[in-house]
Amino acid sequence: MFCQNCGEKLESKDQKFCASCGSVTSITPGAPQAPQLRAEENQVSSPVKSVPVYESKSIKVGGPGPHSKKCFAFAIVSLALAGVGFAFGATNFMRFLMPYYYYPYYSFGFIGLIVGVILNITGLIFGILSRTNCSKARKFEPVNTLEKVGSVFAVFGIVINSIPVVVVLVMLIIMLIGLVMSFPFYYL
C-alpha cells in the first residue's frame, strides 16, 4: 500500500496517517492501491538545459566540381610556366653573371630573359586564378582532395613565379639608378 499524497509505502494496512508526509490515508480494506505521485514528481527533471538550435551548413555530397578542376588545372599550368620561364630566363640571366663554360650557350640572349619574365608573369596570373577558383570551390562544392592539392600547388606556383619577376624588377631599378647616376649633369 502507498500513500495517495506522496507515494510513500505505508507500513501497515490499518495505518491512518502517512509516516512521510503526515496526510490522512484513505485505505479501503481489500482494494489494491497504486501509488499516486504528486504533480511535481510526475515531471521528470532533466539535467540537460535547453540549448538553442542554430541552422547548420548543409553537407555537400559528390565529387570535385568545376571550380575544383579549374583550381587544379590552373595550378599545374602555373607550375609548368614557372619551370619553362625559369629555363629561359634564369639560364640567360646566369650567362650574364658567370663565365660561358658553366652554362650552355643559347642564342636567345636578352630576348630569352624577356620571354622568361613574360612566362613567369603569365604563370603568376594562372596561380592567382587557381587560388580564386579554390576559394569558390570551398564555398560551393563538397570538400575534396583535388581542390586541396590545387590550392597547395597554386601557392607554390605563385611563389616560384614571383621570385624571377621580383629579381628582374630589382635589376631594372638598379640599372636605372646606375644610368641616372652616370648621366653627366653638367650638360644640363
C-alpha positions in Angstrom: 0.0 0.0 0.0 1.1 3.5 -0.8 0.2 7.0 0.4 -2.1 8.8 -2.1 -0.5 12.1 -1.4 3.3 11.4 -1.5 3.5 7.9 -2.9 5.5 6.6 0.1 4.9 2.9 1.0 2.7 2.5 4.1 3.9 0.2 6.8 0.6 -1.5 7.6 -2.9 -1.7 6.1 -4.6 0.0 9.1 -2.3 3.0 9.2 -4.3 6.2 9.5 -1.5 8.7 8.8 1.4 8.6 6.4 4.8 8.5 8.2 6.4 10.6 5.5 4.0 13.4 4.8 1.6 13.1 7.6 -1.6 13.1 5.5 -4.6 11.1 6.3 -4.7 7.9 4.4 -8.0 6.7 3.0 -7.4 3.0 2.7 -10.3 0.8 1.8 -9.6 -2.7 3.0 -9.0 -5.3 0.3 -8.7 -2.9 -2.6 -5.3 -2.8 -4.3 -3.8 0.7 -4.3 -1.4 2.1 -6.8 0.9 4.8 -5.8 -0.1 8.2 -6.8 2.6 10.7 -7.3 2.4 14.4 -6.7 2.3 16.7 -9.7 5.9 17.8 -9.3 7.1 14.2 -9.1 5.2 13.4 -12.3 7.5 15.7 -14.3 10.9 14.3 -14.8 13.6 16.8 -14.2 16.3 16.7 -16.8 19.9 17.7 -16.1 20.2 18.9 -19.7 19.2 22.5 -20.2 17.7 23.7 -23.4 20.2 24.7 -26.0 19.3 27.0 -28.9 19.4 25.3 -32.2 21.4 27.0 -34.9 21.0 26.4 -38.6 23.8 24.3 -39.7 25.5 24.2 -43.1 24.3 21.6 -45.5 26.7 18.9 -46.2 27.5 18.7 -49.9 27.9 15.3 -51.3 29.6 14.4 -54.6 33.0 14.6 -56.3 35.0 17.5 -57.4 33.1 20.2 -59.2 34.1 22.6 -62.0 35.8 25.0 -59.6 38.0 22.3 -58.1 39.0 21.1 -61.5 39.9 24.6 -62.7 41.8 25.2 -59.5 43.9 22.1 -60.0 44.4 22.7 -63.8 45.4 26.4 -63.3 47.9 25.4 -60.6 49.5 22.8 -62.9 49.8 25.4 -65.7 51.2 27.9 -63.2 53.9 25.4 -62.1 54.7 24.5 -65.8 55.1 28.1 -66.7 57.4 28.6 -63.7 59.6 25.8 -65.0 59.7 27.0 -68.6 60.2 30.6 -67.5 63.0 29.6 -65.3 64.6 27.6 -68.1 64.5 30.6 -70.4 65.1 33.5 -68.0 67.5 32.1 -65.4 69.8 30.4 -67.8 70.2 33.6 -69.8 70.5 35.6 -66.6 73.2 33.4 -65.2 75.1 33.6 -68.5 75.3 37.3 -67.9 76.8 36.8 -64.4 79.0 33.8 -64.8 81.5 32.6 -67.4 80.3 30.8 -70.5 81.6 27.4 -69.7 79.2 27.0 -66.7 76.0 27.3 -68.8 75.4 26.1 -72.3 75.2 28.7 -75.0 71.7 29.7 -76.0 71.3 32.2 -78.8 68.3 33.8 -77.1 70.3 36.4 -75.1 68.3 39.3 -73.7 65.2 38.2 -75.6 65.3 34.9 -73.7 65.3 36.8 -70.4 62.3 38.9 -71.5 60.5 35.7 -72.7 61.2 34.1 -69.3 59.8 37.0 -67.4 56.7 37.1 -69.6 56.2 33.4 -68.9 56.6 33.9 -65.2 54.1 36.8 -65.2 51.7 34.6 -67.0 52.3 31.8 -64.5 51.7 34.2 -61.7 48.3 35.1 -63.2 47.4 31.4 -63.5 48.4 30.9 -59.9 46.1 33.7 -58.8 43.3 32.4 -60.9 43.8 29.0 -59.3 43.5 30.4 -55.8 40.4 32.3 -56.8 38.8 29.0 -58.1 39.9 27.3 -54.9 38.0 29.7 -52.8 34.9 29.3 -55.0 35.3 25.5 -54.7 35.5 25.7 -50.9 32.3 27.8 -50.9 30.1 26.0 -53.4 31.4 22.4 -53.7 31.9 19.5 -51.4 35.3 19.1 -49.7 37.6 17.2 -52.0 41.3 16.4 -52.4 41.6 17.9 -55.8 40.8 21.4 -54.5 43.3 21.0 -51.6 46.1 19.8 -53.9 45.3 22.5 -56.4 45.4 25.1 -53.6 48.8 24.0 -52.4 50.2 23.8 -56.0 48.8 27.3 -56.6 50.7 28.7 -53.7 53.9 27.1 -54.9 53.2 28.4 -58.4 52.6 32.0 -57.1 55.8 31.9 -55.0 58.0 30.3 -57.7 56.7 32.7 -60.4 57.1 35.8 -58.2 60.8 35.3 -57.4 62.1 35.8 -61.0 59.7 38.7 -61.6 60.9 40.5 -58.4 64.6 39.8 -59.3 64.2 41.3 -62.7 62.4 44.3 -61.4 65.1 44.9 -58.8 67.7 44.5 -61.6 65.9 47.1 -63.7 65.7 49.5 -60.8 69.4 49.1 -60.1 70.3 49.6 -63.8 68.1 52.7 -63.9 69.7 54.1 -60.8 73.1 53.4 -62.3 72.1 55.0 -65.6 70.9 58.1 -63.8 74.0 58.3 -61.6 76.3 58.0 -64.6 74.5 60.7 -66.6 76.6 63.8 -66.7 74.5 66.6 -65.2 76.9 69.3 -66.2 75.3 69.3 -69.7 72.0 70.4 -68.3 
